[in-house]
């Protein structure tokens, strides 16, 4: 099984769950399983074309999937994936 860590701001769409597990063997499969189980997450992770939103970063271990094969990145059993939403703020 592979796991995906749900960031605190998105846990309201997972019933408070901070971790989701799936046997998916790619980042896309894992994300698809996640949004199938928690439909409320879909608009927060994907745009209308089904592409990952630009302000969402996904990491496999410590590596951004944009530095790997994107959502096609393959997973081996026991891989931990993290969703990192962009945080805006600061002084302008």
C-alpha positions as CSV (number, residue, x, y, z in Angstrom):
1,X,0.0,0.0,0.0
2,X,1.0,3.6,-0.6
3,X,-0.1,6.5,1.5
4,X,-0.8,10.1,0.8
5,X,-0.6,12.7,3.6
6,X,-3.5,15.2,3.5
7,X,-2.6,18.7,4.6
8,X,-4.7,20.2,7.5
9,X,-6.6,22.7,5.3
10,X,-8.0,19.9,3.2
11,X,-8.9,17.5,6.0
12,X,-12.4,19.0,6.2
13,X,-13.0,17.2,2.9
14,X,-11.8,13.9,4.2
15,X,-13.8,13.8,7.4
16,X,-10.7,14.8,9.3
17,X,-8.5,12.0,8.0
18,X,-4.8,13.0,7.6
19,X,-3.8,9.9,5.8
20,X,-5.2,8.0,2.8
21,X,-3.9,4.6,1.6
22,X,-4.3,2.9,-1.7
23,X,-2.6,0.1,-3.7
24,X,-2.3,2.5,-6.7
25,X,1.1,2.3,-8.5
26,X,1.3,5.9,-9.7
27,X,0.8,9.3,-8.4
28,X,-2.2,9.8,-10.7
29,X,-3.8,6.5,-9.5
30,X,-3.3,7.5,-5.9
31,X,-4.8,10.9,-6.4
32,X,-7.7,9.4,-8.5
33,X,-8.4,6.9,-5.6
34,X,-8.3,9.8,-3.1
35,X,-10.8,12.0,-4.9
36,X,-13.0,9.0,-5.6
37,X,-13.2,8.3,-1.9
38,X,-13.5,12.0,-1.0
39,X,-15.3,13.8,-3.9
40,X,-15.2,17.1,-2.1
41,X,-11.4,17.2,-2.7
42,X,-11.7,17.1,-6.5
43,X,-12.2,20.9,-7.1
44,X,-9.4,21.8,-4.6
45,X,-6.8,19.5,-6.3
46,X,-7.9,19.5,-10.0
47,X,-9.1,22.1,-12.5
48,X,-12.0,21.7,-14.9
49,X,-9.8,19.9,-17.4
50,X,-8.7,17.3,-14.8
51,X,-5.2,18.7,-14.4
52,X,-3.6,19.2,-11.1
53,X,-4.0,22.8,-10.0
54,X,-0.9,24.9,-10.4
55,X,-0.8,25.9,-6.7
56,X,-0.8,22.3,-5.5
57,X,2.5,20.6,-5.1
58,X,2.8,16.9,-4.7
59,X,5.9,15.2,-3.4
60,X,7.0,11.6,-3.5
61,X,9.2,11.3,-0.5
62,X,11.3,14.6,-0.7
63,X,11.0,15.0,-4.5
64,X,8.5,17.3,-6.2
65,X,6.7,15.3,-8.9
66,X,7.5,18.1,-11.4
67,X,11.1,17.0,-11.1
68,X,10.1,13.4,-11.7
69,X,7.5,12.2,-14.2
70,X,4.6,14.4,-13.0
71,X,1.5,12.5,-12.1
72,X,2.8,9.5,-14.2
73,X,5.5,9.0,-11.5
74,X,5.5,5.3,-10.5
75,X,5.2,4.3,-6.9
76,X,6.6,1.2,-5.2
77,X,4.8,-0.3,-2.3
78,X,5.3,1.7,0.9
79,X,5.8,5.0,-0.8
80,X,4.7,8.1,1.1
81,X,3.2,11.0,-1.0
82,X,2.5,14.5,0.3
83,X,0.1,17.2,-0.9
84,X,1.4,20.7,-0.2
85,X,-1.0,23.5,-1.0
86,X,0.6,26.9,-1.7
87,X,0.3,29.4,1.2
88,X,-0.1,33.1,0.3
89,X,0.7,35.9,2.6
90,X,3.4,38.2,3.8
91,X,3.9,41.9,3.7
92,X,3.3,43.7,0.4
